[in-house]
Amino acid sequence: MKQTDQVIAYLYRHGAITPIDALQDLGIFRLAARIYDIEKQHGIEIPRRTVTAKSKKTGKTVKFTEYQWAKGLSHA
């Protein structure tokens, strides 16, 4: 299964995905690149939001992008 298909299936099942989800659960290191590929391939924009959280490891504030399921995105 292609990485883009894995991301689409994950979004369908879970509703959202973060870079750490993609790496830990799917082994995908470049999530933003796969999201870009999906948007170009399907002609839609994947909703996203910037999340601010505290790092469990360092205690510092970190920011990352969470991508969400888009209506009109078809899954296999």
N, CA, C and O atoms as a GROMACS GRO file, in nm:
protein
  304
    1MET      N    1   0.085  -0.118   0.000
    1MET     CA    2   0.000   0.000   0.000
    1MET      C    3   0.090   0.124   0.000
    1MET      O    4   0.187   0.132   0.074
    2LYS      N    5   0.054   0.220  -0.084
    2LYS     CA    6   0.131   0.345  -0.092
    2LYS      C    7   0.113   0.425   0.036
    2LYS      O    8   0.013   0.412   0.107
    3GLN      N    9   0.212   0.509   0.066
    3GLN     CA   10   0.206   0.590   0.187
    3GLN      C   11   0.085   0.683   0.187
    3GLN      O   12   0.022   0.704   0.291
    4THR      N   13   0.052   0.739   0.071
    4THR     CA   14  -0.065   0.827   0.066
    4THR      C   15  -0.192   0.750   0.101
    4THR      O   16  -0.280   0.803   0.170
    5ASP      N   17  -0.203   0.627   0.055
    5ASP     CA   18  -0.319   0.544   0.087
    5ASP      C   19  -0.323   0.512   0.237
    5ASP      O   20  -0.431   0.508   0.297
    6GLN      N   21  -0.207   0.490   0.297
    6GLN     CA   22  -0.200   0.464   0.440
    6GLN      C   23  -0.248   0.586   0.520
    6GLN      O   24  -0.320   0.572   0.618
    7VAL      N   25  -0.207   0.706   0.477
    7VAL     CA   26  -0.247   0.828   0.546
    7VAL      C   27  -0.398   0.849   0.533
    7VAL      O   28  -0.464   0.884   0.631
    8ILE      N   29  -0.452   0.829   0.413
    8ILE     CA   30  -0.597   0.843   0.392
    8ILE      C   31  -0.673   0.746   0.481
    8ILE      O   32  -0.772   0.784   0.544
    9ALA      N   33  -0.630   0.620   0.487
    9ALA     CA   34  -0.696   0.519   0.571
    9ALA      C   35  -0.688   0.558   0.718
    9ALA      O   36  -0.785   0.541   0.792
   10TYR      N   37  -0.574   0.610   0.762
   10TYR     CA   38  -0.557   0.652   0.901
   10TYR      C   39  -0.651   0.768   0.934
   10TYR      O   40  -0.717   0.768   1.038
   11LEU      N   41  -0.656   0.865   0.844
   11LEU     CA   42  -0.746   0.979   0.864
   11LEU      C   43  -0.891   0.932   0.873
   11LEU      O   44  -0.968   0.982   0.956
   12TYR      N   45  -0.929   0.838   0.789
   12TYR     CA   46  -1.066   0.787   0.789
   12TYR      C   47  -1.098   0.718   0.922
   12TYR      O   48  -1.204   0.740   0.980
   13ARG      N   49  -1.005   0.636   0.969
   13ARG     CA   50  -1.027   0.561   1.093
   13ARG      C   51  -1.021   0.649   1.218
   13ARG      O   52  -1.101   0.631   1.310
   14HIS      N   53  -0.927   0.743   1.222
   14HIS     CA   54  -0.900   0.818   1.345
   14HIS      C   55  -0.949   0.964   1.340
   14HIS      O   56  -0.962   1.028   1.445
   15GLY      N   57  -0.977   1.015   1.222
   15GLY     CA   58  -1.026   1.152   1.210
   15GLY      C   59  -0.917   1.258   1.200
   15GLY      O   60  -0.942   1.368   1.151
   16ALA      N   61  -0.796   1.226   1.247
   16ALA     CA   62  -0.686   1.322   1.244
   16ALA      C   63  -0.553   1.246   1.253
   16ALA      O   64  -0.548   1.132   1.297
   17ILE      N   65  -0.446   1.314   1.211
   17ILE     CA   66  -0.313   1.255   1.219
   17ILE      C   67  -0.211   1.366   1.244
   17ILE      O   68  -0.223   1.476   1.191
   18THR      N   69  -0.111   1.335   1.325
   18THR     CA   70   0.000   1.427   1.352
   18THR      C   71   0.129   1.362   1.300
   18THR      O   72   0.131   1.242   1.272
   19PRO      N   73   0.235   1.440   1.287
   19PRO     CA   74   0.360   1.381   1.241
   19PRO      C   75   0.408   1.265   1.330
   19PRO      O   76   0.462   1.167   1.278
   20ILE      N   77   0.389   1.274   1.460
   20ILE     CA   78   0.432   1.165   1.547
   20ILE      C   79   0.346   1.041   1.527
   20ILE      O   80   0.396   0.928   1.535
   21ASP      N   81   0.215   1.060   1.502
   21ASP     CA   82   0.128   0.946   1.470
   21ASP      C   83   0.177   0.876   1.343
   21ASP      O   84   0.188   0.754   1.338
   22ALA      N   85   0.207   0.958   1.242
   22ALA     CA   86   0.251   0.902   1.114
   22ALA      C   87   0.380   0.823   1.130
   22ALA      O   88   0.396   0.716   1.071
   23LEU      N   89   0.472   0.875   1.209
   23LEU     CA   90   0.600   0.806   1.228
   23LEU      C   91   0.583   0.680   1.312
   23LEU      O   92   0.630   0.573   1.273
   24GLN      N   93   0.516   0.691   1.425
   24GLN     CA   94   0.502   0.576   1.514
   24GLN      C   95   0.409   0.467   1.461
   24GLN      O   96   0.440   0.348   1.472
   25ASP      N   97   0.297   0.507   1.403
   25ASP     CA   98   0.196   0.409   1.361
   25ASP      C   99   0.213   0.360   1.217
   25ASP      O  100   0.176   0.248   1.185
   26LEU      N  101   0.269   0.447   1.131
   26LEU     CA  102   0.277   0.412   0.989
   26LEU      C  103   0.420   0.405   0.936
   26LEU      O  104   0.442   0.355   0.826
   27GLY      N  105   0.515   0.454   1.012
   27GLY     CA  106   0.654   0.456   0.966
   27GLY      C  107   0.678   0.562   0.859
   27GLY      O  108   0.772   0.552   0.781
   28ILE      N  109   0.593   0.664   0.856
   28ILE     CA  110   0.604   0.771   0.757
   28ILE      C  111   0.669   0.891   0.822
   28ILE      O  112   0.615   0.948   0.917
   29PHE      N  113   0.786   0.930   0.771
   29PHE     CA  114   0.864   1.038   0.830
   29PHE      C  115   0.823   1.174   0.776
   29PHE      O  116   0.829   1.273   0.850
   30ARG      N  117   0.782   1.183   0.650
   30ARG     CA  118   0.751   1.312   0.587
   30ARG      C  119   0.601   1.327   0.564
   30ARG      O  120   0.554   1.325   0.450
   31LEU      N  121   0.526   1.341   0.673
   31LEU     CA  122   0.380   1.350   0.663
   31LEU      C  123   0.336   1.469   0.580
   31LEU      O  124   0.244   1.456   0.498
   32ALA      N  125   0.398   1.585   0.598
   32ALA     CA  126   0.357   1.705   0.523
   32ALA      C  127   0.369   1.681   0.372
   32ALA      O  128   0.285   1.728   0.295
   33ALA      N  129   0.471   1.609   0.330
   33ALA     CA  130   0.488   1.578   0.188
   33ALA      C  131   0.376   1.486   0.138
   33ALA      O  132   0.326   1.504   0.027
   34ARG      N  133   0.338   1.389   0.220
   34ARG     CA  134   0.229   1.298   0.180
   34ARG      C  135   0.096   1.372   0.176
   34ARG      O  136   0.014   1.345   0.089
   35ILE      N  137   0.073   1.465   0.268
   35ILE     CA  138  -0.049   1.546   0.267
   35ILE      C  139  -0.053   1.629   0.139
   35ILE      O  140  -0.158   1.638   0.075
   36TYR      N  141   0.058   1.688   0.103
   36TYR     CA  142   0.069   1.766  -0.021
   36TYR      C  143   0.032   1.677  -0.141
   36TYR      O  144  -0.044   1.718  -0.228
   37ASP      N  145   0.087   1.555  -0.145
   37ASP     CA  146   0.058   1.462  -0.254
   37ASP      C  147  -0.091   1.429  -0.260
   37ASP      O  148  -0.150   1.425  -0.368
   38ILE      N  149  -0.152   1.407  -0.144
   38ILE     CA  150  -0.296   1.375  -0.138
   38ILE      C  151  -0.378   1.492  -0.189
   38ILE      O  152  -0.473   1.474  -0.265
   39GLU      N  153  -0.342   1.613  -0.148
   39GLU     CA  154  -0.416   1.732  -0.191
   39GLU      C  155  -0.408   1.750  -0.342
   39GLU      O  156  -0.508   1.781  -0.406
   40LYS      N  157  -0.292   1.730  -0.399
   40LYS     CA  158  -0.275   1.743  -0.544
   40LYS      C  159  -0.349   1.632  -0.618
   40LYS      O  160  -0.414   1.656  -0.720
   41GLN      N  161  -0.338   1.511  -0.567
   41GLN     CA  162  -0.399   1.394  -0.632
   41GLN      C  163  -0.552   1.402  -0.630
   41GLN      O  164  -0.616   1.365  -0.729
   42HIS      N  165  -0.611   1.450  -0.521
   42HIS     CA  166  -0.756   1.452  -0.505
   42HIS      C  167  -0.818   1.589  -0.530
   42HIS      O  168  -0.941   1.602  -0.534
   43GLY      N  169  -0.734   1.691  -0.547
   43GLY     CA  170  -0.784   1.825  -0.576
   43GLY      C  171  -0.861   1.888  -0.461
   43GLY      O  172  -0.953   1.966  -0.483
   44ILE      N  173  -0.824   1.854  -0.339
   44ILE     CA  174  -0.890   1.910  -0.220
   44ILE      C  175  -0.785   1.961  -0.123
   44ILE      O  176  -0.666   1.933  -0.137
   45GLU      N  177  -0.831   2.038  -0.024
   45GLU     CA  178  -0.741   2.084   0.081
   45GLU      C  179  -0.772   2.009   0.209
   45GLU      O  180  -0.887   2.005   0.254
   46ILE      N  181  -0.671   1.949   0.268
   46ILE     CA  182  -0.687   1.878   0.394
   46ILE      C  183  -0.690   1.982   0.507
   46ILE      O  184  -0.598   2.062   0.519
   47PRO      N  185  -0.796   1.981   0.589
   47PRO     CA  186  -0.800   2.076   0.701
   47PRO      C  187  -0.683   2.050   0.798
   47PRO      O  188  -0.644   1.935   0.820
   48ARG      N  189  -0.630   2.156   0.853
   48ARG     CA  190  -0.518   2.143   0.945
   48ARG      C  191  -0.528   2.248   1.053
   48ARG      O  192  -0.592   2.352   1.035
   49ARG      N  193  -0.464   2.221   1.164
   49ARG     CA  194  -0.458   2.320   1.271
   49ARG      C  195  -0.323   2.305   1.340
   49ARG      O  196  -0.266   2.196   1.346
   50THR      N  197  -0.275   2.416   1.392
   50THR     CA  198  -0.150   2.415   1.467
   50THR      C  199  -0.184   2.388   1.613
   50THR      O  200  -0.267   2.456   1.673
   51VAL      N  201  -0.118   2.288   1.668
   51VAL     CA  202  -0.139   2.248   1.807
   51VAL      C  203  -0.019   2.295   1.889
   51VAL      O  204   0.095   2.276   1.849
   52THR      N  205  -0.046   2.355   2.003
   52THR     CA  206   0.059   2.393   2.097
   52THR      C  207   0.046   2.303   2.219
   52THR      O  208  -0.061   2.293   2.278
   53ALA      N  209   0.156   2.239   2.257
   53ALA     CA  210   0.154   2.148   2.371
   53ALA      C  211   0.287   2.156   2.445
   53ALA      O  212   0.383   2.217   2.398
   54LYS      N  213   0.290   2.093   2.559
   54LYS     CA  214   0.412   2.088   2.638
   54LYS      C  215   0.479   1.954   2.611
   54LYS      O  216   0.415   1.849   2.619
   55SER      N  217   0.607   1.956   2.579
   55SER     CA  218   0.683   1.834   2.554
   55SER      C  219   0.694   1.752   2.682
   55SER      O  220   0.731   1.804   2.787
   56LYS      N  221   0.661   1.624   2.672
   56LYS     CA  222   0.673   1.535   2.788
   56LYS      C  223   0.820   1.509   2.821
   56LYS      O  224   0.856   1.480   2.935
   57LYS      N  225   0.904   1.521   2.719
   57LYS     CA  226   1.046   1.491   2.736
   57LYS      C  227   1.124   1.610   2.793
   57LYS      O  228   1.205   1.592   2.884
   58THR      N  229   1.100   1.730   2.740
   58THR     CA  230   1.179   1.846   2.780
   58THR      C  231   1.103   1.946   2.865
   58THR      O  232   1.163   2.029   2.932
   59GLY      N  233   0.970   1.939   2.863
   59GLY     CA  234   0.890   2.035   2.936
   59GLY      C  235   0.871   2.167   2.864
   59GLY      O  236   0.802   2.256   2.913
   60LYS      N  237   0.933   2.181   2.748
   60LYS     CA  238   0.922   2.304   2.670
   60LYS      C  239   0.795   2.302   2.585
   60LYS      O  240   0.739   2.196   2.555
   61THR      N  241   0.751   2.421   2.548
   61THR     CA  242   0.635   2.433   2.460
   61THR      C  243   0.675   2.399   2.317
   61THR      O  244   0.777   2.447   2.268
   62VAL      N  245   0.596   2.317   2.252
   62VAL     CA  246   0.622   2.276   2.114
   62VAL      C  247   0.497   2.301   2.030
   62VAL      O  248   0.386   2.304   2.083
   63LYS      N  249   0.515   2.319   1.901
   63LYS     CA  250   0.405   2.336   1.807
   63LYS      C  251   0.418   2.232   1.697
   63LYS      O  252   0.529   2.201   1.652
   64PHE      N  253   0.305   2.179   1.654
   64PHE     CA  254   0.303   2.085   1.543
   64PHE      C  255   0.168   2.095   1.474
   64PHE      O  256   0.073   2.151   1.528
   65THR      N  257   0.162   2.041   1.353
   65THR     CA  258   0.040   2.046   1.274
   65THR      C  259  -0.037   1.916   1.287
   65THR      O  260   0.020   1.807   1.280
   66GLU      N  261  -0.168   1.928   1.306
   66GLU     CA  262  -0.258   1.814   1.305
   66GLU      C  263  -0.343   1.825   1.179
   66GLU      O  264  -0.406   1.928   1.155
   67TYR      N  265  -0.344   1.720   1.099
   67TYR     CA  266  -0.423   1.714   0.976
   67TYR      C  267  -0.550   1.636   1.005
   67TYR      O  268  -0.548   1.536   1.077
   68GLN      N  269  -0.663   1.682   0.948
   68GLN     CA  270  -0.792   1.622   0.979
   68GLN      C  271  -0.859   1.566   0.854
   68GLN      O  272  -0.826   1.604   0.741
   69TRP      N  273  -0.951   1.475   0.876
   69TRP     CA  274  -1.027   1.414   0.766
   69TRP      C  275  -1.101   1.524   0.688
   69TRP      O  276  -1.160   1.614   0.747
   70ALA      N  277  -1.096   1.515   0.556
   70ALA     CA  278  -1.162   1.614   0.470
   70ALA      C  279  -1.284   1.549   0.404
   70ALA      O  280  -1.275   1.440   0.349
   71LYS      N  281  -1.397   1.618   0.411
   71LYS     CA  282  -1.514   1.570   0.338
   71LYS      C  283  -1.478   1.571   0.189
   71LYS      O  284  -1.413   1.664   0.142
   72GLY      N  285  -1.519   1.471   0.119
   72GLY     CA  286  -1.488   1.461  -0.024
   72GLY      C  287  -1.363   1.379  -0.051
   72GLY      O  288  -1.330   1.352  -0.167
   73LEU      N  289  -1.294   1.338   0.055
   73LEU     CA  290  -1.176   1.253   0.039
   73LEU      C  291  -1.224   1.109   0.038
   73LEU      O  292  -1.292   1.065   0.132
   74SER      N  293  -1.190   1.036  -0.065
   74SER     CA  294  -1.237   0.897  -0.074
   74SER      C  295  -1.132   0.804  -0.015
   74SER      O  296  -1.012   0.826  -0.030
   75HIS      N  297  -1.178   0.701   0.052
   75HIS     CA  298  -1.087   0.602   0.110
   75HIS      C  299  -1.110   0.469   0.042
   75HIS      O  300  -1.217   0.441  -0.012
   76ALA      N  301  -1.006   0.387   0.045
   76ALA     CA  302  -1.015   0.256  -0.023
   76ALA      C  303  -1.073   0.152   0.068
   76ALA      O  304  -1.088   0.037   0.028
   0.00000   0.00000   0.00000
